[in-house]
């Protein structure tokens, strides 16, 4: 992403991916907001500002 000139990486994750969400947070991703449910499961938008890594 940096090589392409991007400053932020974003992803979404759901409540069934608890281990992955913990990993994202350890890597520096911040939860931005809760999204609409996907297949009846809660989900969230995460972002990582590349200047902070």
Residue pairs with C-beta under 8 A, 6 or more apart in sequence:
1 9
1 50
2 50
6 50
7 49
7 50
7 51
8 47
8 48
8 49
8 50
9 29
9 47
9 48
9 50
10 32
10 45
10 46
10 47
10 48
11 24
11 29
11 45
11 46
12 35
12 43
12 44
12 45
12 46
13 20
13 21
13 24
13 43
13 44
13 46
14 38
14 41
14 42
14 43
14 44
15 41
15 42
15 43
16 41
21 44
21 46
24 46
24 48
25 31
27 48
28 48
28 52
28 53
29 46
29 47
29 48
30 46
30 47
30 48
31 44
31 45
31 46
32 44
32 45
32 46
32 47
33 44
33 45
34 42
34 43
34 44
34 45
35 43
35 44
35 45
36 43
37 43
